[in-house]
């Protein structure tokens, strides 16, 4: 298990669960988030989906050994895994994905995804924001865009993350401002003790703090707020703080959000289906959060930066966790009638080299990679695009991260040409170079 939390080759320590949240109880961040939500634009397109669950494979998964096997390629490229048939006609996966093979009739596999950034941090930004990174502007994460552009009921956080994404910028709100940063999960849960549940900072009260204590502290903060107003009537920090602080208290008291983390209320059979790995019950919690009305949830696992012994890593620790967790999530959403309204996207920042290196590993490779999309109006049992015989580059229907982002948001009813504004009033298109991949849509 420890390997799944390890540092990648660029020195970033990946954690599956955050120890520090973005919104502390009774801090000024949560009212700011709520104030920002009140100004959000509602979508004008026809939405097929209501929520997104991003399953993030941090480090760059070797998709040539997963979703796009090359069994006929020369030795040194094809790898060690055989291909197996799936429930999708004509679609094969690696033999290390038997459970996902059973769910293949519910997903689309994009095999012709590519970009040109083989560095963890910038590639993560590109994949999670849908925009190529630039020093001129910090683009918001897709979850932050969903928080701004999609309506969320009072008492429900719009964007929740279980993962610390590489470099910080990738998972945050960028030019939208801190009001649209994700609510971050701390703690853990496991199949043996589901009552040892996750906590969401800004929603779960700290230990030894009662609601009465909360009310007293809120009154104290309000007295400070009055002083702030007298100092600066134009301050965005205190503008409407009374209204939004009251909503902050409603989130802290929200039964719907608390119940989403009550994994013990799920049947043991469902909990067990998710397994005990890093995806495990975070996937189940994500399903329950979406069920409660959360718009965007990020879960995932690290350890995919396999420069050495990639096949051993896949067989022993990576693929068993991914295969169990992702298959359970897709099947569970479908069983609950939620897959049509929930998009599941499984991806990492780039792929790995087709050529196996001297250490039985694969190195960074962004020119060809794959991702999985399920639900939300995407085709079922479909493989989009192909790569050449050696998996070096797409040779049919190539698409880029911004195309995938544009397509996902199109399914949410938000045109990719929608314009937002930076704090200085600069208009910015959601995905400046993205276009919808029509062949992916059912």
Secondary structure, 3 states (H helix, E strand, C coil): CHHHHCECCCCCECCCCCCCCCCCCCCHHHHHHHHHHHCCCCCCCCCCCCEEEEEEECCCCCHHHCCCCCCCCCCCCCCCCCEEECCCCCCEEECCCHHHHHCHHHEEEEEEECCCCCCHHHHHHHHHHCCCCECCECCCCHHHHHHHHCCCCCCCCCEEECCCCCCCHHHCCHHHCHHHCCEEEEECCCCCCCCCCEEEECCECCCCCCHHHHHHHHHHHHHHHHHHHHHCCCCCCCCCHHHHHHHHHHHHCCHHHHHHCCHHHCCHHHHHHCCCCCCHHHHHHHHHHHHHCCCEEEEEECCCCCCCCHHHHHHHHHHHHHHHHHHHHHHHHHHCCCHHHEEEEEECCCEECCCCCCCCCCCEECCCEEEEEECCCECCCEEECEECCCCCCEEECCECHHHHHHHHHHHCCCCCCCEEECCCCCEEECCCCCCCCHHHEC
